[in-house]
């Protein structure tokens, strides 16, 4: 019998495993000894945190990140053909969503390997849930342009979609550029457009707030180097 590919969620930061990862998911993690990960050192720490009892040195790890060569990826699921299950672990959140793991999942489908997604935290969905914005029609853009003029133009473009289609616009930024992103949003958007900033989701210092651009301009906030999700809506 062929092995399966399990899509294993990770925490979004230094939060309690018991708070965000279901017990049954932890049991599945402990039953696997072949993992595809972005960073082996971080993955080892995560498995220990999950209560992995088998010797960590016995685990087979494959790295999947920007340094991975394309011709190597195709061999990562060879264990499945030998009947062994493989776990794909995201660096944070769920695999395949704003995450390089989608490439592995695509290969699994091509090879008729069963793909099983496991429940865990997704910063994109959790921020949308908590925003109060339209959860029936939304889009995730990933990162917006870095250059100021291009970024302003892009913000205006996606803001138009908010009012044309009542579509929530979701995007992220590198944590050290959060301040610049917020400044650009306050500069580019209409006063009545709603902005939600969801920061440090699932952590003790979690911050989630939705207000009009006009009201955001009255606030003094600092999101520097804190992982944030930005959402625009009406």
C-alpha positions as CSV (number, residue, x, y, z in Angstrom):
1,X,0.0,0.0,0.0
2,X,1.3,3.4,-0.9
3,X,2.1,5.9,1.8
4,X,0.3,9.2,2.2
5,X,1.3,12.8,2.3
6,X,0.2,14.6,5.4
7,X,0.1,18.4,5.4
8,X,1.1,19.3,8.9
9,X,0.4,22.7,10.4
10,X,2.8,24.6,12.6
11,X,2.3,27.2,15.2
12,X,2.4,30.9,14.2
13,X,4.9,31.7,16.9
14,X,5.8,30.7,20.4
15,X,2.3,29.7,21.3
16,X,1.1,26.6,23.2
17,X,1.0,23.5,21.1
18,X,-2.2,22.4,23.0
19,X,-3.9,25.7,22.1
20,X,-3.5,25.4,18.3
21,X,-2.7,21.8,17.3
22,X,-5.3,19.1,17.9
23,X,-4.4,16.0,19.9
24,X,-5.1,13.7,17.0
25,X,-2.8,15.7,14.7
26,X,0.0,15.3,17.3
27,X,-0.5,11.5,17.2
28,X,-0.2,11.5,13.4
29,X,3.0,13.6,13.6
30,X,4.5,11.1,16.1
31,X,3.8,8.2,13.7
32,X,5.9,9.7,10.8
33,X,9.6,9.6,10.4
34,X,10.0,11.3,7.0
35,X,9.4,15.0,6.8
36,X,9.7,17.7,4.2
37,X,10.5,21.0,5.8
38,X,11.8,24.6,5.1
39,X,14.4,24.5,7.8
40,X,15.6,21.3,9.5
41,X,16.8,22.9,12.7
42,X,13.4,24.6,13.2
43,X,11.5,21.4,12.3
44,X,13.5,19.4,14.9
45,X,12.5,22.0,17.6
46,X,8.9,21.8,16.5
47,X,8.7,18.0,16.7
48,X,10.3,18.0,20.2
49,X,7.7,20.6,21.2
50,X,5.0,18.3,19.8
51,X,6.2,15.5,22.1
52,X,7.9,13.4,19.4
53,X,9.2,10.5,21.3
54,X,11.3,8.6,18.8
55,X,15.0,9.5,18.4
56,X,15.2,12.8,16.4
57,X,18.4,11.5,14.7
58,X,16.4,8.7,13.2
59,X,14.2,11.1,11.2
60,X,14.7,11.6,7.5
61,X,14.5,15.3,6.6
62,X,14.2,16.9,3.1
63,X,14.6,20.7,2.8
64,X,12.2,22.7,0.7
65,X,13.1,26.3,0.4
66,X,14.5,28.9,-2.0
67,X,17.8,27.0,-2.1
68,X,16.3,23.7,-3.2
69,X,17.0,22.6,-6.7
70,X,14.0,21.7,-8.8
71,X,15.3,18.4,-9.9
72,X,15.7,17.3,-6.2
73,X,12.0,17.9,-5.3
74,X,10.7,15.1,-7.5
75,X,12.5,12.5,-5.3
76,X,11.1,13.8,-2.0
77,X,8.0,11.5,-2.2
78,X,9.8,8.3,-3.1
79,X,9.1,7.0,0.4
80,X,5.4,7.0,-0.3
81,X,6.0,4.5,-3.1
82,X,7.6,2.3,-0.5
83,X,4.6,2.5,1.7
84,X,5.9,5.1,4.2
85,X,3.9,8.2,5.1
86,X,5.5,11.6,4.6
87,X,4.8,14.8,6.5
88,X,5.1,18.2,5.0
89,X,5.6,20.9,7.7
90,X,5.2,24.6,7.1
91,X,7.6,27.0,8.8
92,X,4.5,28.7,10.3
93,X,0.8,28.1,9.8
94,X,-0.4,25.6,7.2
95,X,1.5,24.1,4.3
96,X,0.7,25.2,0.8
97,X,-0.9,28.6,1.7
98,X,1.6,31.4,1.3
99,X,4.1,28.6,1.6
100,X,6.4,26.6,-0.8
101,X,4.8,23.3,0.1
102,X,2.3,23.7,-2.8
103,X,5.0,22.3,-5.1
104,X,5.2,19.0,-3.2
105,X,1.4,18.7,-3.0
106,X,1.2,19.2,-6.8
107,X,3.7,16.4,-7.3
108,X,1.7,14.1,-5.0
109,X,-1.4,14.6,-7.1
110,X,0.6,13.9,-10.3
111,X,1.8,10.6,-8.7
112,X,-1.6,9.7,-7.3
113,X,-0.4,9.9,-3.8
114,X,-3.2,10.6,-1.3
115,X,-2.9,14.1,0.2
116,X,-4.4,14.6,3.7
117,X,-4.6,18.2,5.1
118,X,-4.5,18.4,8.9
119,X,-6.2,21.0,11.0
120,X,-4.1,23.9,12.4
121,X,-3.7,27.7,12.5
122,X,-3.8,29.8,9.4
123,X,-3.0,33.4,9.9
124,X,-4.9,34.4,6.8
125,X,-8.1,32.7,7.7
126,X,-7.9,33.6,11.4
127,X,-7.4,37.3,10.6
128,X,-10.3,37.1,8.1
129,X,-12.5,35.5,10.8
130,X,-11.8,38.2,13.3
131,X,-11.9,41.2,11.0
132,X,-15.6,41.6,10.6
133,X,-15.0,42.1,6.8
134,X,-16.6,40.0,4.0
135,X,-15.7,36.4,4.4
136,X,-17.8,35.3,1.4
137,X,-15.7,37.0,-1.2
138,X,-12.0,37.7,-0.5
139,X,-8.5,37.5,-2.2
140,X,-5.0,37.0,-0.8
141,X,-2.3,39.0,-2.7
142,X,0.8,37.9,-0.8
143,X,3.3,40.8,-0.8
144,X,2.6,44.2,-2.4
145,X,5.4,46.1,-4.3
146,X,8.2,47.5,-2.2
147,X,8.9,50.7,-4.2
148,X,6.7,53.5,-2.7
149,X,5.0,54.7,-5.9
150,X,4.3,51.2,-7.1
151,X,3.0,50.2,-3.7
152,X,0.6,53.3,-3.5
153,X,-0.7,52.5,-7.0
154,X,-1.3,48.8,-6.1
155,X,-3.1,49.8,-2.9
156,X,-5.4,52.1,-4.8
157,X,-6.0,49.4,-7.4
158,X,-7.0,46.7,-4.8
159,X,-9.1,49.3,-2.8
160,X,-11.2,49.8,-5.9
161,X,-12.1,46.1,-5.8
162,X,-13.3,46.5,-2.3
163,X,-16.1,48.7,-3.5
164,X,-16.7,47.3,-6.9
165,X,-17.2,43.7,-5.7
166,X,-17.4,43.9,-1.9
167,X,-14.3,41.8,-1.9
168,X,-12.0,41.7,1.1
169,X,-8.4,42.3,0.1
170,X,-5.8,40.5,2.2
171,X,-2.0,40.9,2.0
172,X,1.2,40.7,4.1
173,X,4.4,42.6,4.5
174,X,7.9,41.8,5.8
175,X,7.7,42.6,9.5
176,X,10.4,45.3,9.5
177,X,8.4,47.2,6.8
178,X,5.1,47.2,8.6
179,X,5.4,50.8,9.5
180,X,6.0,51.8,5.9
181,X,3.0,49.7,4.8
182,X,0.7,51.3,7.3
183,X,1.8,54.8,6.3
184,X,1.2,53.9,2.6
185,X,-2.3,52.6,3.4
186,X,-3.2,55.8,5.4
187,X,-1.9,57.9,2.5
188,X,-3.5,56.0,-0.4
189,X,-6.9,54.8,0.9
190,X,-10.2,56.7,1.2
191,X,-11.1,57.8,4.7
192,X,-14.1,55.5,5.0
193,X,-12.3,52.4,3.8
194,X,-12.0,49.8,6.6
195,X,-8.6,48.5,7.5
196,X,-7.9,45.5,9.7
197,X,-4.5,44.8,11.1
198,X,-4.1,41.4,12.7
199,X,-0.8,41.1,14.5
200,X,0.9,38.2,16.4
201,X,-2.1,36.0,15.9
202,X,-2.6,33.2,18.5
203,X,0.1,34.6,20.7
204,X,-0.2,36.3,24.1
205,X,0.2,39.8,22.7
206,X,-2.2,39.2,19.8
207,X,-3.7,42.4,18.4
208,X,-6.6,42.5,15.9
209,X,-8.4,45.7,15.2
210,X,-10.7,46.9,12.3
211,X,-11.3,50.6,11.9
212,X,-11.8,53.1,9.1
213,X,-8.7,54.7,7.6
214,X,-9.9,58.0,9.1
215,X,-9.9,56.4,12.6
216,X,-6.5,54.7,12.1
217,X,-5.0,58.1,11.4
218,X,-5.9,59.0,15.0
219,X,-4.1,56.0,16.5
220,X,-0.5,55.7,17.6
221,X,0.5,52.1,16.9
222,X,3.8,50.3,16.4
223,X,3.9,47.0,14.5
224,X,7.6,47.0,13.8
225,X,9.0,43.5,13.4
226,X,5.7,41.9,14.4
227,X,4.1,39.4,11.9
228,X,1.0,41.1,10.5
229,X,-1.9,40.5,8.1
230,X,-3.5,43.5,6.5
231,X,-7.1,43.5,5.2
232,X,-9.1,46.1,3.4
233,X,-12.8,46.0,3.2
234,X,-16.0,48.0,3.6
